[in-house]
Amino acid sequence: MRRVFGPLVIIAALCAALSGCGKKAQQAQNAPSDSLLASATPRDGGTVIRRLDSECKTLNWVLYTTAYELFVLRHIYDPVLDYDVNGNLVPVLASELP
């Protein structure tokens, strides 16, 4: 029984290892065409779907407690003022700084 089982294990391992070979040509066929890349340019409107590791319990700026809630809030609401990369206040919804 051992004489039959050993070669079968080796053959099965070789088949599993070689089954991944030859995928390069198939991947080249699945590469996006120029027309698909041209249609992938950004445009206004649409829907963003993003998975978070935790559910948001609130969408209230005063009551948020987790980083996930802050992430969602910063993408839903625009602030009146915000900071630039140098730490200076810049108007977002405001027309000018007070």
N, C-alpha and C positions, 0 to 999 in steps of 0.2 A: 504494500500500500504506500510505503514511503517513497518508493521508486517512481510511482506515478504522480504522487502529490507534489513533489519537489519541482519537476519540470512544468507542471501546470501552473504553479505559483509564479515561476520565472516567465512563462509565456504571458500570463495575465498581467504581470508588471510591465513587460515590454509593450504589450498592446495599449495599456493605459498611458505609458510614457510617449509612445509614438502617435497616439490619437490627437495630440496637440500640434503635431507637425503639419505643414502645408496650409496654414491659415493665412499666410501673408497675401496670397493672390486674392483670397476671398475678402480680406480687409481692404485691399485696394479697390475692389469693386464696390464696397460699401462706403467709400469716401464721399463726402458731400461734393456736389457739383457746383460750378460757378453760379448757376441760377439760384441754388439754395443759399449760397453765401450772400448773394446780392439781396435776397429777400430777408436775410437775417439782420439787416440794418435796423437800428433803433427807431421807433416811431411812438408817437403819443397814443395813450389809451391802452386798453388791454387789462390783463389780470396777472398779478404776481402771486404765486403759490409757494409758500415756504414752510417747511416743517420745523417746529420747535421741539425741544426735548421736554418742555413743561408747558402746561396750559396756563394761559393768562387768566387770572382771577378778576382783574379789573382793568378798565381802560381810562381810569381817572388819574390825572397827574398827581393829585394830592394823596391818593391811597395806594399807589404802586409800591411793591416791596421786592420784586425780583428783577434780575437783569433781563429776563425774557420780556417782562412787561415794559421795561424801559426801551428795549429794542423795538417793540411794536409801537409804542407811543411816539418814538422819535420818527418813525416812518409814516404815521397817520397824521400827526399834527405838526404844523410849522410853528416855530417859536416867533415871538415878536422881535426879539433880539437874539443873536447867537455870537459865538466867538470864532474868529478866524484862526489860522495856524500860528499866528504870532501872539494870540491871547487878547486881541483887541475886539471890542464889541462892534458888531456890524448889524445893520438893520436887515431883517428878513421880511416880516410883514409890515414893519414900520416904514414910513416913507423916509425918515431921517432920524439920526440920533438926537435925543433930547438935550 
